[in-house]
Amino acid sequence: MAVEVRSGFEAILEPCSELAEDVTYPSVKRWHENHPGGHVVGHFQVYFPEELIHAAGMLPVTLMGAGSRLEAKQADSHIGSFICSICRTSLELGFSGRVGFMDAFYTTPICDVARNLAGIWGRNFKGMTAEILYLPQNANGKGAVTYLRDEYGRVLAELERISGRPIEEADLRRSIGVYNENRRLLRDLYRIKRETPWLLATTEAYVLAKAGTVMPREEHNEILRSALAEIPNRTGRRQDRVRVVFEGGFCEQPPLDMLQLIEEACYIVDDDLLLGMRWIDQDVPQTGDPLFALAESYIERSTYSPVQHDDRKPKEEMLLRRVEESGAAAVILAAAKMCEPGLDEQVAYQKTLETKQIPFLLLDFEEKMTAFERMRMEVETFVESILFD
Ligand code: SF4
């Protein structure tokens, strides 16, 4: 039987799709083989400045659960069943030894569950540093930036201890440059999704972006550059489909099959998926104190989500802006089951969309879902109700 050799965009996409579904972390193992004695630092979603890890010459890896590819057998005996799935399977990755390559693990206090994850991690995986990066509770406080700058400094000192080498300002500036480039490329990917969604499906953009969570950003930049160069050569044809914004993927990630079924009925022209890679939405300055520039970027250049509290960014208004800027006609308001911040915000979003008479569909999901028939019917009915209104 002839083996199909893929070329162009598909050849770039295929290994990224495999990585997105693989919980054995082959790219991290490859990195270790090429960097004997190198250190890997994991961090949980959402707002962690990977530049700190990268500047230390270590590999940052985002821990974001395991979807349906791992059953949380051991984790379930350590945390309540009412806890969101991403935390349970992330913990299972630890218990099963799959992320034993990590020298340190950081969480941020985005919610009670994430805050406690570092403690559970530290108690169960001895020898691995497990810490919390404390983000400012009040992003509008006068001292928020200087406080966070010092907090980043504290984490940096710990990373210096682990790596056994000093991290200079020049290292940080270089890393900021690499990540600025990565963010620019991801913004380009999203621009294409907004302007010509028939050339780039959300599931495709998703796996391309997700590859960056388990490899050095320089490598990821190469992948994104190649993919962006190939997209204009694709031959997708514009279809008469409803354009929607998908909101609710900021932390726990919906299954790819769920995104795919939505895309079979409409175009997803913007979303908050993989926010942990894209939370800074402009370039971080590469002049002055780099820690200050990163801290200021959390306050001044970061996107909204249910787990960031900033009076200057009312989330409902930010969602309306996302709808307007993407030219969407409707919103899919999703929330991960058991995610308190996500479910709370879903109610607030719902009220605003009702007031503005923007059609929306409420969905809830779990990363480990595998049956979608009911959801498929709901999405199809929703889209038809808009088309035939
Ligand atoms: S999914 Fe929600 S509850 Fe779970 S860690 Fe993320 S923000 Fe917290």
Boltz pocket constraint, residues with backbone or C-beta under 6 A from the ligand:
constraints:
  - pocket:
      binder: B
      contacts: [[A, 84], [A, 85], [A, 86], [A, 87], [A, 110], [A, 111], [A, 112], [A, 113], [A, 114], [A, 251], [A, 252], [A, 307], [A, 336], [A, 338], [A, 339], [A, 340], [A, 341], [A, 342]]
      max_distance: 6.0
